[in-house]
Every structure is written in C-alpha cells, then in structure tokens.
Amino acid sequence: MLAKVKQWFGIEGVKVTLLLPEVVSARDSILAGQLRFQSMHPQTVTRVHVALYEKYTRGRGQEKRIDEYLLGETIWTGNLDVPANEPIEMDFSLYFDLIRSEFDIFGERNLLFRGIANAAKTLHAVHSEYRVEASASVKGTALDPFDIKYLQIH
C-alpha cells in the first residue's frame, strides 16, 4: 500500500536533471542541452516539456517593474523507459527568440550608442535573468518531476 502511494506522488520515482552550458550565444538562437532521468524503480516517461523564460526587471523601489517572457519551448512525446538505478540521458534543442528592449535596439546602431545604451540601462536598473524549466510526465504518477536552471545569454 505504501509503495503505491509513494509511486503516485512520485517519491522514489523519476528525477529529472537539466545539463546545460553556463553561457549561450544570442546569435545562435538555439539552446542545446541534455536531460538526465534516474529512478529507484523502473518507470516510463511519456512527455517532456522544456521552456526558456526571461525575467526582465527595470526600475528601483516603488518604480520597479518586472515582466516575464516565454522565449522558446520544446515538447517531446513518446515512451522513454527509465530502468531502476541507471541514469538515462536525452538530448534536446530549444530554439528561442530574444525580445529586444528599446535600449538594445538603440545600442545596436554603433559603438557610441552602445555605450550610451549601457549607461541608460545602469541608470534605470535594467536587468534580464534567464531560466530553463524542464518537466516530465511519468506514467502512473500525479506529480511531475521538474528541474530549473539559470543561465546567461550573450
């Protein structure tokens, strides 16, 4: 009885881990990585969802504004058998489109404008933070395993 409850909640079940580079090139517009699945009991992964988000922060104090954007996502469906106590790795590629702010567009004109744009970003406390979220649907469980990693895009 306890084993079925543990399986339903995903305890001792499949764990997913994102394996990503620390820095990604914005020019390539592609994030290549791996997902590592491991479990204490044999189980089947039926769906994997990987998404890249940008948290865009600007302003200070009461003027602070935060927006979040979905830059790209990929979904895999099928059956991936995860054996007990043996990690399985799966490659993925995620295509993304960066959202350019007015500061970025202004700074891309030439070197002089780039310096002015960087100074304006500092003055207005503009900051972007990028994170990748991965979740997997496992047959026979109610709670999906997930992982979140932060990275830099230049």
MDTraj code that builds the backbone (N, CA, C; nanometers):
import mdtraj as md
import numpy as np

residues = "MET LEU ALA LYS VAL LYS GLN TRP PHE GLY ILE GLU GLY VAL LYS VAL THR LEU LEU LEU PRO GLU VAL VAL SER ALA ARG ASP SER ILE LEU ALA GLY GLN LEU ARG PHE GLN SER MET HIS PRO GLN THR VAL THR ARG VAL HIS VAL ALA LEU TYR GLU LYS TYR THR ARG GLY ARG GLY GLN GLU LYS ARG ILE ASP GLU TYR LEU LEU GLY GLU THR ILE TRP THR GLY ASN LEU ASP VAL PRO ALA ASN GLU PRO ILE GLU MET ASP PHE SER LEU TYR PHE ASP LEU ILE ARG SER GLU PHE ASP ILE PHE GLY GLU ARG ASN LEU LEU PHE ARG GLY ILE ALA ASN ALA ALA LYS THR LEU HIS ALA VAL HIS SER GLU TYR ARG VAL GLU ALA SER ALA SER VAL LYS GLY THR ALA LEU ASP PRO PHE ASP ILE LYS TYR LEU GLN ILE HIS".split()
xyz = np.array([
    [0.0819, -0.1191, 0.0000],
    [0.0000, 0.0000, 0.0000],
    [0.0866, 0.1259, 0.0000],
    [0.1873, 0.1295, 0.0873],
    [0.2755, 0.2454, 0.0956],
    [0.3534, 0.2648, -0.0344],
    [0.3918, 0.1554, -0.0986],
    [0.4657, 0.1650, -0.2247],
    [0.3812, 0.2305, -0.3332],
    [0.2521, 0.2002, -0.3385],
    [0.1636, 0.2608, -0.4390],
    [0.1439, 0.4098, -0.4135],
    [0.1332, 0.4488, -0.2873],
    [0.1196, 0.5909, -0.2533],
    [0.2467, 0.6659, -0.2911],
    [0.3623, 0.6078, -0.2607],
    [0.4898, 0.6699, -0.2988],
    [0.4998, 0.6862, -0.4494],
    [0.4599, 0.5836, -0.5245],
    [0.4666, 0.5909, -0.6699],
    [0.3720, 0.6982, -0.7225],
    [0.2522, 0.7066, -0.6673],
    [0.1545, 0.8033, -0.7151],
    [0.2032, 0.9464, -0.6943],
    [0.2701, 0.9718, -0.5801],
    [0.3240, 1.1047, -0.5525],
    [0.4613, 1.1276, -0.6158],
    [0.5199, 1.0251, -0.6757],
    [0.6495, 1.0391, -0.7400],
    [0.7670, 1.0288, -0.6450],
    [0.7425, 0.9853, -0.5219],
    [0.8508, 0.9673, -0.4254],
    [0.9281, 0.8413, -0.4663],
    [1.0591, 0.8506, -0.4668],
    [1.1473, 0.7432, -0.5139],
    [1.1236, 0.7125, -0.6610],
    [1.0613, 0.8045, -0.7318],
    [1.0332, 0.7866, -0.8740],
    [1.1361, 0.8570, -0.9591],
    [1.0967, 0.8926, -1.0787],
    [1.1865, 0.9547, -1.1750],
    [1.2266, 1.0946, -1.1283],
    [1.3541, 1.1226, -1.1343],
    [1.4086, 1.2557, -1.1086],
    [1.4673, 1.3060, -1.2404],
    [1.4412, 1.4305, -1.2722],
    [1.4938, 1.4887, -1.3957],
    [1.5949, 1.5966, -1.3589],
    [1.7071, 1.5993, -1.4327],
    [1.8127, 1.6968, -1.4110],
    [1.8500, 1.7598, -1.5445],
    [1.8538, 1.8927, -1.5491],
    [1.8962, 1.9659, -1.6686],
    [2.0484, 1.9756, -1.6715],
    [2.1080, 1.9422, -1.7850],
    [2.2519, 1.9579, -1.8072],
    [2.2669, 2.0607, -1.9184],
    [2.3119, 2.1826, -1.8814],
    [2.3156, 2.2949, -1.9748],
    [2.4515, 2.3631, -1.9730],
    [2.4868, 2.4319, -2.0823],
    [2.6061, 2.5175, -2.0777],
    [2.5749, 2.6393, -1.9904],
    [2.6771, 2.6991, -1.9315],
    [2.6555, 2.8161, -1.8455],
    [2.6233, 2.9405, -1.9265],
    [2.6805, 2.9497, -2.0478],
    [2.6608, 3.0668, -2.1332],
    [2.6136, 3.0199, -2.2703],
    [2.5133, 3.0903, -2.3245],
    [2.4573, 3.0585, -2.4554],
    [2.4695, 3.1822, -2.5435],
    [2.5004, 3.1630, -2.6711],
    [2.5121, 3.2736, -2.7646],
    [2.3747, 3.3181, -2.8140],
    [2.3491, 3.4478, -2.8049],
    [2.2214, 3.5017, -2.8520],
    [2.2131, 3.4956, -3.0039],
    [2.3275, 3.5032, -3.0716],
    [2.3282, 3.4983, -3.2179],
    [2.2820, 3.3641, -3.2722],
    [2.3147, 3.2560, -3.2005],
    [2.2774, 3.1224, -3.2481],
    [2.1280, 3.0956, -3.2341],
    [2.0639, 3.1573, -3.1362],
    [1.9204, 3.1399, -3.1092],
    [1.8819, 2.9941, -3.0870],
    [1.9753, 2.9160, -3.0348],
    [1.9455, 2.7759, -3.0049],
    [2.0141, 2.7369, -2.8743],
    [1.9416, 2.6650, -2.7927],
    [1.9942, 2.6129, -2.6680],
    [1.9989, 2.4614, -2.6801],
    [2.1184, 2.4057, -2.6751],
    [2.1357, 2.2606, -2.6832],
    [2.1761, 2.2112, -2.5448],
    [2.1086, 2.1088, -2.4987],
    [2.1382, 2.0543, -2.3673],
    [2.0958, 1.9091, -2.3568],
    [2.1010, 1.8591, -2.2359],
    [2.0606, 1.7213, -2.2097],
    [1.9730, 1.7173, -2.0858],
    [1.8889, 1.6160, -2.0821],
    [1.8086, 1.5854, -1.9649],
    [1.8543, 1.4498, -1.9129],
    [1.8777, 1.4415, -1.7831],
    [1.9160, 1.3142, -1.7222],
    [1.7987, 1.2663, -1.6362],
    [1.7561, 1.1434, -1.6644],
    [1.6483, 1.0807, -1.5885],
    [1.7077, 0.9667, -1.5074],
    [1.6670, 0.9583, -1.3805],
    [1.7077, 0.8449, -1.2977],
    [1.5959, 0.8158, -1.1992],
    [1.5860, 0.6890, -1.1621],
    [1.4778, 0.6456, -1.0764],
    [1.5227, 0.5274, -0.9917],
    [1.4576, 0.5099, -0.8774],
    [1.4863, 0.3944, -0.7925],
    [1.4053, 0.2730, -0.8364],
    [1.3019, 0.2964, -0.9179],
    [1.2157, 0.1884, -0.9676],
    [1.1960, 0.2074, -1.1180],
    [1.1794, 0.1015, -1.1955],
    [1.1559, 0.1175, -1.3392],
    [1.0245, 0.1929, -1.3642],
    [1.0328, 0.2971, -1.4474],
    [0.9151, 0.3761, -1.4812],
    [0.9251, 0.4244, -1.6246],
    [0.8137, 0.4805, -1.6755],
    [0.8074, 0.5261, -1.8136],
    [0.7722, 0.6742, -1.8188],
    [0.8578, 0.7515, -1.8855],
    [0.8325, 0.8937, -1.9094],
    [0.7545, 0.9029, -2.0410],
    [0.6412, 0.9753, -2.0393],
    [0.5564, 0.9838, -2.1580],
    [0.5612, 1.1197, -2.2268],
    [0.6069, 1.2226, -2.1560],
    [0.6097, 1.3575, -2.2139],
    [0.7154, 1.4395, -2.1429],
    [0.7879, 1.5219, -2.2194],
    [0.8884, 1.6116, -2.1626],
    [0.8636, 1.7511, -2.2191],
    [0.8628, 1.8506, -2.1306],
    [0.8430, 1.9901, -2.1702],
    [0.9626, 2.0710, -2.1191],
    [1.0300, 2.1421, -2.2104],
    [1.1430, 2.2276, -2.1743],
    [1.1120, 2.3675, -2.2264],
    [1.1286, 2.4686, -2.1401],
    [1.0968, 2.6065, -2.1775],
    [1.2044, 2.7016, -2.1252],
    [1.2273, 2.8085, -2.2025],
    [1.3227, 2.9134, -2.1659],
    [1.2445, 3.0413, -2.1378],
    [1.2697, 3.1021, -2.0204],
    [1.1998, 3.2233, -1.9793],
    [1.2996, 3.3353, -1.9532],
    [1.2553, 3.4584, -1.9769],
    [1.3325, 3.5772, -1.9417],
    [1.2540, 3.6555, -1.8368],
    [1.3215, 3.6887, -1.7275],
    [1.2635, 3.7768, -1.6261],
    [1.3301, 3.9128, -1.6459],
    [1.2516, 4.0104, -1.6922],
    [1.3015, 4.1435, -1.7283],
    [1.2633, 4.2409, -1.6175],
    [1.3643, 4.2945, -1.5476],
    [1.3444, 4.3843, -1.4351],
    [1.3990, 4.5213, -1.4698],
    [1.3233, 4.6245, -1.4335],
    [1.3707, 4.7610, -1.4546],
    [1.3120, 4.8505, -1.3459],
    [1.3866, 4.9542, -1.3094],
    [1.3415, 5.0478, -1.2072],
    [1.3876, 5.0086, -1.0682],
    [1.3621, 5.1007, -0.9752],
    [1.4008, 5.0792, -0.8357],
    [1.2841, 5.1171, -0.7448],
    [1.2795, 5.0559, -0.6270],
    [1.1792, 5.0914, -0.5267],
    [1.0369, 5.0730, -0.5764],
    [0.9539, 5.1769, -0.5551],
    [0.8136, 5.1701, -0.5980],
    [0.7993, 5.1755, -0.7497],
    [0.9021, 5.2193, -0.8180],
    [0.9011, 5.2281, -0.9636],
    [0.9413, 5.0968, -1.0308],
    [0.9792, 4.9973, -0.9512],
    [1.0298, 4.8710, -1.0052],
    [0.9201, 4.7952, -1.0796],
    [0.9528, 4.7488, -1.1994],
    [0.8605, 4.6713, -1.2821],
    [0.9296, 4.5421, -1.3241],
    [0.8529, 4.4331, -1.3203],
    [0.9054, 4.3018, -1.3586],
    [0.8096, 4.2384, -1.4582],
    [0.8638, 4.1939, -1.5705],
    [0.7872, 4.1200, -1.6708],
    [0.8567, 3.9876, -1.6950],
    [0.7786, 3.8887, -1.7345],
    [0.8356, 3.7578, -1.7660],
    [0.7881, 3.7169, -1.9047],
    [0.8823, 3.6695, -1.9862],
    [0.8528, 3.6331, -2.1243],
    [0.8952, 3.4889, -2.1514],
    [0.8123, 3.4184, -2.2259],
    [0.8479, 3.2858, -2.2755],
    [0.9231, 3.3067, -2.4058],
    [1.0509, 3.2665, -2.4091],
    [1.1339, 3.2887, -2.5275],
    [1.1321, 3.1702, -2.6232],
    [1.1046, 3.0519, -2.5719],
    [1.1007, 2.9325, -2.6561],
    [1.0683, 2.8106, -2.5728],
    [1.0153, 2.7091, -2.6402],
    [0.9842, 2.5845, -2.5707],
    [0.9869, 2.4691, -2.6696],
    [1.0068, 2.3520, -2.6145],
    [1.0029, 2.2303, -2.6947],
    [0.9318, 2.1224, -2.6128],
    [0.8566, 2.0394, -2.6839],
    [0.7807, 1.9320, -2.6196],
    [0.8123, 1.8022, -2.6917],
    [0.8430, 1.6993, -2.6146],
    [0.8677, 1.5657, -2.6684],
    [0.7621, 1.4727, -2.6117],
    [0.7037, 1.3907, -2.6976],
    [0.6093, 1.2889, -2.6517],
    [0.6541, 1.1539, -2.7038],
    [0.6252, 1.0521, -2.6287],
    [0.6653, 0.9158, -2.6631],
    [0.6772, 0.8361, -2.5351],
    [0.7452, 0.7239, -2.5428],
    [0.7693, 0.6419, -2.4243],
    [0.9190, 0.6243, -2.4055],
    [0.9678, 0.6695, -2.2929],
    [1.1082, 0.6548, -2.2571],
    [1.1133, 0.5742, -2.1279],
    [1.1624, 0.4514, -2.1378],
    [1.1715, 0.3643, -2.0207],
    [1.2965, 0.3990, -1.9402],
    [1.2757, 0.4280, -1.8128],
    [1.3853, 0.4606, -1.7218],
    [1.4042, 0.3407, -1.6295],
    [1.5146, 0.2656, -1.6454],
    [1.5377, 0.1489, -1.5597],
    [1.5761, 0.1915, -1.4178],
    [1.5655, 0.0986, -1.3270],
    [1.5995, 0.1265, -1.1869],
    [1.7498, 0.1486, -1.1713],
    [1.7854, 0.2546, -1.1006],
    [1.9233, 0.2858, -1.0627],
    [2.0199, 0.2966, -1.1809],
    [1.9701, 0.3377, -1.2962],
    [2.0560, 0.3559, -1.4132],
    [2.0140, 0.4846, -1.4846],
    [2.0998, 0.5879, -1.4821],
    [2.0615, 0.7146, -1.5452],
    [2.0523, 0.7027, -1.6978],
    [1.9542, 0.7710, -1.7516],
    [1.9326, 0.7787, -1.8960],
    [1.9431, 0.9256, -1.9353],
    [2.0153, 0.9556, -2.0433],
    [2.0279, 1.0935, -2.0888],
    [1.9601, 1.1111, -2.2234],
    [1.8978, 1.2279, -2.2406],
    [1.8244, 1.2596, -2.3626],
    [1.8674, 1.3988, -2.4083],
    [1.9110, 1.4105, -2.5336],
    [1.9497, 1.5393, -2.5905],
    [1.8254, 1.6166, -2.6309],
    [1.8351, 1.7502, -2.6235],
    [1.7269, 1.8347, -2.6733],
    [1.7860, 1.9620, -2.7317],
    [1.7106, 2.0228, -2.8211],
    [1.7442, 2.1527, -2.8783],
    [1.6220, 2.2417, -2.8649],
    [1.6452, 2.3620, -2.8178],
    [1.5367, 2.4562, -2.7974],
    [1.5692, 2.5836, -2.8739],
    [1.4859, 2.6170, -2.9696],
    [1.5031, 2.7407, -3.0462],
    [1.4326, 2.8536, -2.9725],
    [1.4975, 2.9709, -2.9668],
    [1.4387, 3.0828, -2.8940],
    [1.4578, 3.2126, -2.9699],
    [1.3726, 3.3090, -2.9383],
    [1.3810, 3.4446, -2.9923],
    [1.3918, 3.5409, -2.8754],
    [1.5038, 3.6137, -2.8688],
    [1.5188, 3.7141, -2.7643],
    [1.4306, 3.8342, -2.7952],
    [1.3783, 3.8933, -2.6919],
    [1.2991, 4.0149, -2.7071],
    [1.3927, 4.1320, -2.6817],
    [1.4042, 4.2190, -2.7786],
    [1.4950, 4.3335, -2.7697],
    [1.4224, 4.4530, -2.7089],
    [1.4844, 4.5128, -2.6078],
    [1.4284, 4.6342, -2.5482],
    [1.4674, 4.7544, -2.6343],
    [1.4083, 4.8691, -2.6023],
    [1.4438, 4.9919, -2.6751],
    [1.5905, 5.0260, -2.6539],
    [1.6427, 4.9970, -2.5341],
    [1.7851, 5.0202, -2.5066],
    [1.8720, 4.9350, -2.5991],
    [1.8343, 4.8087, -2.6167],
    [1.9117, 4.7178, -2.7014],
    [1.9107, 4.7634, -2.8472],
    [1.7959, 4.8005, -2.8966],
    [1.7827, 4.8445, -3.0359],
    [1.8650, 4.9709, -3.0590],
    [1.8593, 5.0648, -2.9661],
    [1.9373, 5.1875, -2.9761],
    [2.0870, 5.1567, -2.9732],
    [2.1295, 5.0656, -2.8849],
    [2.2705, 5.0329, -2.8698],
    [2.3301, 4.9570, -2.9866],
    [2.2466, 4.8936, -3.0698],
    [2.2971, 4.8165, -3.1836],
    [2.3324, 4.9041, -3.3038],
    [2.3038, 5.0323, -3.2972],
    [2.3305, 5.1209, -3.4120],
    [2.4798, 5.1391, -3.4370],
    [2.5561, 5.1694, -3.3304],
    [2.7015, 5.1830, -3.3444],
    [2.7668, 5.1791, -3.2066],
    [2.8996, 5.1877, -3.2020],
    [2.9723, 5.1758, -3.0755],
    [2.9410, 5.2887, -2.9779],
    [2.9265, 5.4109, -3.0267],
    [2.8960, 5.5237, -2.9395],
    [2.7597, 5.5035, -2.8732],
    [2.6617, 5.4628, -2.9526],
    [2.5269, 5.4418, -2.8981],
    [2.5237, 5.3223, -2.8013],
    [2.6101, 5.2235, -2.8229],
    [2.6150, 5.1074, -2.7334],
    [2.6548, 5.1520, -2.5923],
    [2.7549, 5.2414, -2.5833],
    [2.7973, 5.2933, -2.4526],
    [2.6874, 5.3739, -2.3854],
    [2.6170, 5.4547, -2.4641],
    [2.5060, 5.5340, -2.4092],
    [2.3940, 5.4410, -2.3609],
    [2.3637, 5.3372, -2.4392],
    [2.2582, 5.2428, -2.4027],
    [2.2951, 5.1679, -2.2745],
    [2.4213, 5.1278, -2.2602],
    [2.4643, 5.0584, -2.1384],
    [2.4558, 5.1499, -2.0166],
    [2.4906, 5.2773, -2.0341],
    [2.4786, 5.3726, -1.9238],
    [2.3313, 5.3919, -1.8857],
    [2.2434, 5.4001, -1.9843],
    [2.0998, 5.4157, -1.9562],
    [2.0436, 5.2921, -1.8859],
    [2.0901, 5.1736, -1.9257],
    [2.0453, 5.0507, -1.8583],
    [2.0869, 5.0516, -1.7119],
    [2.2089, 5.0962, -1.6840],
    [2.2572, 5.1033, -1.5464],
    [2.1768, 5.2061, -1.4677],
    [2.1507, 5.3201, -1.5280],
    [2.0751, 5.4256, -1.4625],
    [1.9329, 5.3804, -1.4280],
    [1.8704, 5.3061, -1.5167],
    [1.7323, 5.2607, -1.4967],
    [1.7232, 5.1216, -1.4332],
    [1.8373, 5.0663, -1.3906],
    [1.8438, 4.9348, -1.3242],
    [1.7767, 4.8264, -1.4077],
    [1.8129, 4.8207, -1.5351],
    [1.7582, 4.7200, -1.6257],
    [1.8409, 4.5929, -1.6127],
    [1.7702, 4.4796, -1.5951],
    [1.8391, 4.3521, -1.5771],
    [1.7518, 4.2397, -1.6323],
    [1.8138, 4.1477, -1.7041],
    [1.7439, 4.0283, -1.7527],
    [1.8051, 3.9050, -1.6892],
    [1.7192, 3.8123, -1.6481],
    [1.7615, 3.6857, -1.5901],
    [1.6937, 3.5747, -1.6702],
    [1.7718, 3.4760, -1.7126],
    [1.7189, 3.3692, -1.7970],
    [1.7182, 3.2380, -1.7205],
    [1.6068, 3.1632, -1.7339],
    [1.5978, 3.0334, -1.6678],
    [1.5343, 2.9324, -1.7620],
    [1.5763, 2.8091, -1.7437],
    [1.5220, 2.6973, -1.8203],
    [1.4480, 2.6078, -1.7227],
    [1.3262, 2.5696, -1.7589],
    [1.2457, 2.4795, -1.6776],
    [1.2173, 2.3534, -1.7577],
    [1.2341, 2.2399, -1.6955],
    [1.2045, 2.1116, -1.7587],
    [1.1111, 2.0333, -1.6681],
    [1.0085, 1.9745, -1.7270],
    [0.9188, 1.8873, -1.6511],
    [0.8904, 1.7636, -1.7348],
    [0.8640, 1.6532, -1.6670],
    [0.8391, 1.5258, -1.7342],
    [0.7122, 1.4636, -1.6785],
    [0.6290, 1.4104, -1.7665],
    [0.5111, 1.3352, -1.7245],
    [0.5502, 1.1879, -1.7145],
    [0.5203, 1.1279, -1.6002],
    [0.5568, 0.9888, -1.5751],
    [0.4286, 0.9090, -1.5594],
    [0.4246, 0.7967, -1.6288],
    [0.3069, 0.7104, -1.6238],
    [0.2823, 0.6618, -1.4811],
    [0.1592, 0.6828, -1.4312],
    [0.1207, 0.6324, -1.3001],
    [0.1498, 0.7255, -1.1839],
    [0.1947, 0.8504, -1.2116],
    [0.2216, 0.9443, -1.1024],
    [0.1355, 1.0686, -1.1194],
    [0.1057, 1.1340, -1.0077],
    [0.0245, 1.2552, -1.0101],
    [0.1093, 1.3813, -1.0173],
    [0.2268, 1.3793, -0.9568],
    [0.3144, 1.4957, -0.9539],
    [0.4303, 1.4752, -1.0503],
    [0.4479, 1.5717, -1.1402],
    [0.5536, 1.5612, -1.2405],
    [0.6878, 1.6058, -1.1828],
    [0.7944, 1.5317, -1.2102],
    [0.9273, 1.5780, -1.1691],
    [0.9690, 1.6962, -1.2564],
    [1.0460, 1.7883, -1.1986],
    [1.0898, 1.9055, -1.2736],
    [1.2264, 1.9501, -1.2241],
    [1.2889, 2.0365, -1.3048],
    [1.4165, 2.0960, -1.2680],
    [1.4210, 2.2360, -1.3268],
    [1.4904, 2.3267, -1.2595],
    [1.5060, 2.4650, -1.3039],
    [1.6533, 2.5004, -1.2957],
    [1.7062, 2.5591, -1.4021],
    [1.8446, 2.6037, -1.4047],
    [1.8483, 2.7460, -1.4625],
    [1.9416, 2.8268, -1.4121],
    [1.9623, 2.9617, -1.4626],
    [2.0863, 2.9641, -1.5509],
    [2.0827, 3.0481, -1.6545],
    [2.1981, 3.0597, -1.7435],
    [2.2104, 3.2011, -1.7946],
    [2.3213, 3.2261, -1.8628],
    [2.3472, 3.3588, -1.9190],
    [2.3370, 3.3502, -2.0702],
    [2.2779, 3.4525, -2.1300],
    [2.2696, 3.4612, -2.2760],
    [2.3404, 3.5894, -2.3169],
    [2.4424, 3.5744, -2.4015],
    [2.5207, 3.6901, -2.4502],
    [2.5151, 3.6943, -2.6008],
])
top = md.Topology()
chain = top.add_chain()
for i, resn in enumerate(residues, 1):
    res = top.add_residue(resn, chain, resSeq=i)
    for name in ("N", "CA", "C"):
        top.add_atom(name, md.element.get_by_symbol(name[0]), res)
traj = md.Trajectory(xyz[None], top)
